Amino acid sequence: MSGHYAIGIDLGGTQVRTALIDVDGKILKRASEPTRAKDGADVVIDQIVRLAACVSDGLQQAELAGAGVSSPGPLDTTAGVALGIPTIAGFAGYPMREEIGRRLSLPVALENDGIAAAIGEWTFGAGRGRDNLVYVTVSTGIGGGVIADGRVLRGRRGMAGHVGHMSFVQDGELCVCGGRGCFEAYGSGTAFAQRARAAALDDPSSSLNAVRGELSSEDVFGAAAKGDRLAQALVRQEAEILGRGFAALLHLYSPEVLVMGGGLSSQFGTLEAGIVQTMRVHAMPAFRDTPVMPAELGSNAGLAGAAVLAFERVRQAGRP
Ligand SMILES: [Zn+2]
């Protein structure tokens, strides 16, 4: 069928992933490999092209609507240009949309990863049928995307929704963005694990000290589940930090639902009570009944959202 499939491409700091996705959001085929993040843009684009060819092998060009790319930002998605990706070298000022389109001979939609994942959850996941939602991904960093009044909020140059870089604390922790006191510098999985490492050193009785290798956020959740008091306190503190950030987002966007994705959302059940309790304290009364839900698509949200944009682009191009 003509234009029935799209290639979703999820460029991340650790993995490049591609998938063949149909118009209903079903993933039919996938491929991935570790991102050669230090080798420059041309090498990474080669990876994308090769993995896209893997998943579309055997299809006629006419069966493909196009490709959608979800990439860490900031990206200028109006111009189709990466403005510099902190975790992948060589992309400052790189014309990503044009270059990938040329190499694949397909129309390409380019989107910031937080927005792409928000679109995925909005179309196929926890935000289905809503006109207003905020999606927050909590993993290595914190990112997000906003759907407001039934449309994607993109802002100038398509850069809206960098929710991890709201600054909370004056002269606070240094953030990867170069600023200080950002939500990400406190609430991300990276910050959580760092805090746990420091706290464990001060508490020799904690089982966290018995973990071999570098302590990860999974280790802390694991120890908390087994009754380690320090780990439990660290989890409570993490939930409070997330709850404060989420409350600020309710005030900004008044969503019908706030969807939490990213690696830490696999522990949503553990964090939920603390997040909700904190939001009730820090959100103004009129906002307190807003539900917080875990993402449904997991790590596929960005791939699915990117594919939605590829289909959309074709639909728009076909309009009179
Ligand atoms: Zn920041």
Residues whose N, C-alpha, C, O or C-beta is under 5 A from the ligand:
A	BS01	ZN	G164 H165 C175 C177 G179 C182
